[in-house]
Amino acid sequence: MTADRESILPTIWEVSDDLWARIEPILAAAWPSARPRGRHHADWRRCLNGIIYQMRTGCQWNALPKVLGDDSTVHRWYQRWCRLGVMEKIWADLVQTCDDLGQVHWDWQSADGCMGKARHGGDHIGKNPTDRGKNGTKRSIVVDEQGGPLGVVIDGANRHDAKLLKATIEAIVIERPDPKEHEQHLCLDKAYDNPSGQSAASEAQYTPHIRRIGEEKTTVTAKHPDGKPRRWVVERTLSWLNRCRAILVRYAKNGKNYLGLVQLACSLIWYRRLFRLNGLG
C-alpha cells in the first residue's frame, strides 16, 4: 500500500480518539455539570456515534442499533446540541485549526445552492420548482479553493440562490482574512448574475467571477489567467454532503436540527483534511 493511500481516511462512521479529544471540551463547555453529585449524563461519545450513523443512513431514530445506545437519549442530546449551536462550534474549531496551519485556502472561494426533498415539512421549506412543487429545502454553501465548507445556511427550495448569498457569506464560521490585505475571489454561476448576487459579493469585498446569463462557454483562461477551473469544487462539496442520506433527504421538521446535521458533516470534511495534514494515516 502506498503512502498516499495510507493517508486516506475511510468513511467516518464513529468518532476516533483524536477527534474525540477535540470534541469533548466543546461538549463540556456547552453543557457544564451543575451539580457534583447525582446521575451522570449519557455517554456523549456513543451519542455522537449514533448521530453520525443516523446522518449517514437517514434511518429513523428508533431504528438506531442498540450498540449506539438508547435512541431517545441519542435523539434528545442531538436536539439539545443543535439548539446550543454545538455542531457549528465543532466545525469552527476544526476550520480554525486548519487555518492556523495555513491550510484554509482563502484566495479562491466558490458558492452555490442545492435543493433537496423535505419529507415531513417543517420550517425553512418551500415548494421545490424542480420536484412538481413538493416540499423542499435548499442548502446554500461557500467553500474554499479545495472545497472545504466555510459557511452554510438553509431555506426553502423556492428561495433564489442569489438572495441567500449574503447570509451564506455571513455564516462563515471563522473570521475571514481582511480583504484589504488578502484579496479573495468568489466564483459563482449564472444564478448569481443579478443585482442581489452582485451586491452581496461586492459588499463582502470579494472580487466576483460570475458566469453571465446568455454567455457562451469560453476557455477557462478567459476568466482565470492561471488556467485553473475554480467553481467546480463547490459542486463536489455538495456531492459529498449528499452522500449522507439524512442530508440528501430532509426528515427533520426542525430547521435547526437539519442544519446541525449539515454542520456536523462539514466538520467531518475538515477533519479529513486535518487527518492528512497530521499524517495520521
PyMOL commands that set and color helices and strands:
alter all, ss='L'
color gray80, all
select helices_A, chain A and resi 3-6+17-30+44-57+61-63+66-68+71-83+86-100+161-170+190-192+195-203+220-222+232-242+245-248+255-277
alter helices_A, ss='H'
color red, helices_A
select strands_A, chain A and resi 108-118+126-127+135-143+149-156+185-188+207-210+249-250
alter strands_A, ss='S'
color yellow, strands_A
deselect
rebuild
show_as cartoon
